[in-house]
Amino acid sequence: MTSKHDALVAREKKVLFQTYGRYPLAIAAAKGARMTDLDGKQYVDLLAGIAVANLGHSHPELLEAMASQAEKLLHVSNLFYQSPQVELAELLLSTCACDRAFFCNSGAEANEAAIKLARRYMRTVRYKDAGEIITLSGSFHGRTLATLTATGQAGRIKEGYEPLPAGFSCVPFGDIDALRAAVTQKTAAVLMEMIQGEGGVLPLPESYVREAADICREAGCLFMVDEVQTGMCRTGRFWAHQHYGVEPDVFTTSKALANGLPMGAMLAKEHVAKGFVPGSHATTFGGGGVVSAVAAKVVEIMKRDDIAGRARDLGKLALDAFRAVQAKHPDRIAGVRGLGLMIGIVLSGPGETIHADLRQRGFVCNLAHGTVLRLLPPLTIAAEDLLAFAQALDDILGSDKKTS
Ligand SMILES: Cc1ncc(COP(=O)(O)O)c(C=O)c1O
C-alpha cells in the first residue's frame, strides 16, 4: 500500500467508529463500471456500491437531473407538496401492481415502515389483534431494532442489543410446511426476499413463493417482499417478485432507487395503504426534491433503455461463462447461482485469497460468508468486463494457489 493509502487508513482508525470490515482499498473516483483508487489504479466494479449504482457511477443524465433540481429546490420537508415526489411515485407505480408509495431514506427504514404498516393495517382497518411478523432464516432486512430483529441471522447483528422488540419469528428458508405451521390468526405479515442477497445469493424456489403468497391470502395476513437489493432491474425484471408471478401486498426497495443518493420506498396496495393516516408515519427527508428527481430519472432510463432486458441477457452470458470456469475447476467451485446480474459463485473452501487475488488483478466484488463471491455489477457494465472477470478467476484457479 502507498503512503497516501496508509495515511488515510490511519486517520480513519482514529476518528470513525470501527463498525466496518473494509477492503484495503481507498476509492477516489468512479465512473460507469470503473473505480479508481488514490494512486490512480483502475478496477472493474462488480459490486456497484452493493447493488446501488445499477446505471453505473456518475451517469451523466442523473448528474444533470441532480444539478437542475438542486438549483430549483433542495429541501422543504413533507409539509409541502413537491412535484418530483409525485412524478417519481407515478413512474414507480407504473412498474408494478401497487397503488401507493411512501418515500424514506434507506432499506432499513423502508422495511421498518412496512412492519409498522402491517401492524397498523391489522388493528385499524381489519380490526384484528394481529401483530406478528414472520421472516425467513438467512434473511437480512436492516439494522434498526425492528429490522435487525426481523433479520434471520444470529451473531453480531443482534448481539448485545437486548431487549429486542417482540412479535417476530423466523422460519427455515424454503420450508413451506414450516411457514404454513407458523402462520396464525396473530400473524400480521410474512416478509421475505425473493433472492437472499446478504445470505449469499440464495433464490427461493418458485413453488415456495407462490404457495407462501397463497398461505398469506388464505390466513388473511399480508405477503410482503423485501426488494431492497433485488429491485430496480437487478434480476432481469423490474422487480424480482415478477419472476414468480406473485403480487405482494407491500414491497420495499432502496439501494438502486436513486443510483447512489440515499433513498428508500415502500409500495403497497390501496386497501393496505389505508393502514396509515396523517400522523401515523413520517420522515423529514424522505422523498425530498433532489433524490426524487434523480430517482424519477433512474426509472425513466430503466424503462426507456430496457435495463431489465440488459440485466437478463448479460446475466445469462455471465452465468454461462462462470459455469464454464466451474467445469474447468469442479474441485474449487461448488456452484454458480443467481438471476440476472445478481450472481453468487460458491467456492469449495475459504475464498479470502481468491477475493484478494481478484482485487490485485483489478476486479472488485464481494465475498459473502467467506465462501461466496457475490457479484452485483452495474447493469450497464460491458459484456467484455464480465468475460474478463471470468478469465481472471480461471487464471487464479488454474495457478497453484490454494483457496486459503
Ligand atoms: C434485502 C435487504 N434489505 C434491507 C437492507 C438494509 O438496507 P440499508 O442498509 O439501506 O438500511 C439490505 C442491505 O443490504 C438488504 O440487502
The ligand as an SDF file (V2000), in Angstrom:
LIG
                    3D

 16 16  0  0  0  0  0  0  0  0999 V2000
  -32.5330   -7.2470    1.3910 C   0  0  0  0  0  0  0  0  0  0  0  0
  -32.0850   -6.0630    2.1900 C   0  0  0  0  0  0  0  0  0  0  0  0
  -32.9630   -5.4500    2.9950 N   0  0  0  0  0  0  0  0  0  0  0  0
  -32.6140   -4.3800    3.7390 C   0  0  0  0  0  0  0  0  0  0  0  0
  -31.3290   -3.8910    3.7040 C   0  0  0  0  0  0  0  0  0  0  0  0
  -30.9720   -2.7060    4.5520 C   0  0  0  0  0  0  0  0  0  0  0  0
  -30.7740   -1.5900    3.7450 O   0  0  0  0  0  0  0  0  0  0  0  0
  -29.9800   -0.3130    4.3200 P   0  0  0  0  0  0  0  0  0  0  0  0
  -28.5760   -0.7220    4.5060 O   0  0  0  0  0  0  0  0  0  0  0  0
  -30.1610    0.7270    3.2270 O   0  0  0  0  0  0  0  0  0  0  0  0
  -30.6710    0.0940    5.5630 O   0  0  0  0  0  0  0  0  0  0  0  0
  -30.3760   -4.5040    2.8830 C   0  0  0  0  0  0  0  0  0  0  0  0
  -28.9890   -4.0180    2.8600 C   0  0  0  0  0  0  0  0  0  0  0  0
  -28.0780   -4.6760    2.4360 O   0  0  0  0  0  0  0  0  0  0  0  0
  -30.7620   -5.6220    2.0990 C   0  0  0  0  0  0  0  0  0  0  0  0
  -29.8920   -6.2560    1.3080 O   0  0  0  0  0  0  0  0  0  0  0  0
  1  2  1  0
  2  3  1  0
  2 15  2  0
  3  4  2  0
  4  5  1  0
  5  6  1  0
  5 12  2  0
  6  7  1  0
  7  8  1  0
  8  9  2  0
  8 10  1  0
  8 11  1  0
 12 13  1  0
 12 15  1  0
 13 14  2  0
 15 16  1  0
M  END
$$$$
